[in-house]
Amino acid sequence: MKYPVTPDGRYFVVRGRLWRMANPALGEAERTCLVGHLMKARRAVRDAKRSADPKAEAAAHQAVDKAKRELGERGPVWWEDGAPDLNRHVVKNTTYVEWYAKIGRSRSGGS
């Protein structure tokens, strides 16, 4: 993956923001199927926007949300240690700030 993943495997980082990973307890076949549903729903959002169909777009957004919840990327967290959900939080405002600073230096050639 081209985006860094937090040491606990809960999030990946894009432009300094945390995004929740899929639940690693999902079986490969189930995950693959759910990702297929997610991609289909995202294409439906695109198509509805192109055709200026607000009802179809709303339905497609609901399908995206459903797939993301089934993958564990939204909704209740899939970990059980009581840690809060930091999805969409800026890394510098979380407990991952030191880890991110370290990988930022290593990715840019610093020490």
C-alpha positions as CSV (number, residue, x, y, z in Angstrom):
1,M,0.0,0.0,0.0
2,K,1.4,3.4,-0.9
3,Y,-0.2,5.1,2.2
4,P,1.3,4.5,5.6
5,V,-0.6,2.3,8.0
6,T,-0.6,2.9,11.7
7,P,1.4,0.4,13.8
8,D,-1.8,-1.1,15.2
9,G,-3.3,-1.5,11.7
10,R,-6.4,0.5,12.4
11,Y,-5.8,3.4,10.0
12,F,-4.0,4.5,6.9
13,V,-3.0,8.1,6.3
14,V,-3.7,10.3,3.3
15,R,-2.6,13.9,3.4
16,G,-2.2,13.9,7.1
17,R,-5.6,12.4,7.9
18,L,-6.5,9.0,9.3
19,W,-8.9,6.7,7.5
20,R,-10.1,3.5,9.1
21,M,-8.9,0.2,7.6
22,A,-11.3,-2.7,6.8
23,N,-11.8,-5.2,9.6
24,P,-8.9,-7.7,9.4
25,A,-11.1,-10.4,10.8
26,L,-13.1,-10.5,7.5
27,G,-12.3,-13.5,5.4
28,E,-10.6,-12.8,2.0
29,A,-13.6,-14.0,0.0
30,E,-16.0,-11.8,2.1
31,R,-13.7,-8.8,1.9
32,T,-13.3,-9.2,-1.8
33,C,-17.1,-9.4,-2.3
34,L,-17.7,-6.3,-0.1
35,V,-15.0,-4.3,-1.9
36,G,-16.8,-5.3,-5.2
37,H,-20.1,-3.9,-3.8
38,L,-18.3,-0.7,-2.7
39,M,-16.8,-0.2,-6.1
40,K,-20.1,-0.8,-7.8
41,A,-21.8,1.7,-5.4
42,R,-19.1,4.3,-6.1
43,R,-19.6,3.9,-9.8
44,A,-23.3,4.4,-9.3
45,V,-22.6,7.7,-7.4
46,R,-20.5,8.8,-10.4
47,D,-23.1,7.8,-12.9
48,A,-26.0,9.5,-11.0
49,K,-24.0,12.7,-10.7
50,R,-23.3,12.6,-14.5
51,S,-27.0,12.2,-15.2
52,A,-28.0,14.8,-12.6
53,D,-30.3,12.2,-10.9
54,P,-30.6,13.2,-7.2
55,K,-32.7,10.2,-6.2
56,A,-30.2,7.7,-7.8
57,E,-27.3,9.6,-6.2
58,A,-28.9,9.4,-2.8
59,A,-29.5,5.7,-3.2
60,A,-25.9,5.2,-4.4
61,H,-24.5,7.1,-1.4
62,Q,-26.5,4.8,0.8
63,A,-25.0,1.8,-0.9
64,V,-21.5,3.1,-0.4
65,D,-22.2,3.7,3.3
66,K,-23.7,0.2,3.7
67,A,-20.6,-1.4,2.1
68,K,-18.2,0.7,4.2
69,R,-20.1,-0.3,7.3
70,E,-19.9,-4.0,6.4
71,L,-16.2,-3.7,5.7
72,G,-15.8,-2.1,9.2
73,E,-14.6,1.2,7.8
74,R,-17.5,3.1,9.3
75,G,-19.9,2.4,12.2
76,P,-18.9,0.5,15.3
77,V,-15.2,-0.1,15.6
78,W,-13.9,-3.6,15.0
79,W,-11.3,-3.5,17.8
80,E,-12.2,-4.4,21.3
81,D,-9.7,-2.5,23.5
82,G,-11.9,0.5,24.1
83,A,-9.7,2.9,22.0
84,P,-11.7,5.7,20.4
85,D,-12.5,5.9,16.7
86,L,-10.2,8.5,15.1
87,N,-11.5,8.1,11.6
88,R,-11.0,11.3,9.6
89,H,-9.0,12.9,12.4
90,V,-5.9,14.9,11.5
91,V,-2.9,12.8,12.7
92,K,-1.3,15.8,14.5
93,N,-4.3,15.9,16.8
94,T,-4.1,12.2,17.8
95,T,-1.9,9.8,19.7
96,Y,-0.3,8.8,16.4
97,V,1.5,12.2,16.1
98,E,4.9,10.9,17.2
99,W,4.7,7.8,14.9
100,Y,3.7,9.9,12.0
101,A,6.5,12.4,12.6
102,K,9.0,9.6,12.6
103,I,7.8,8.0,9.4
104,G,7.7,11.4,7.8
105,R,11.3,11.9,8.4
106,S,12.2,8.4,7.2
107,R,10.2,8.9,4.0
108,S,11.9,12.2,3.2
109,G,15.4,10.9,3.8
110,G,15.8,12.4,7.3
111,S,16.9,10.5,10.4
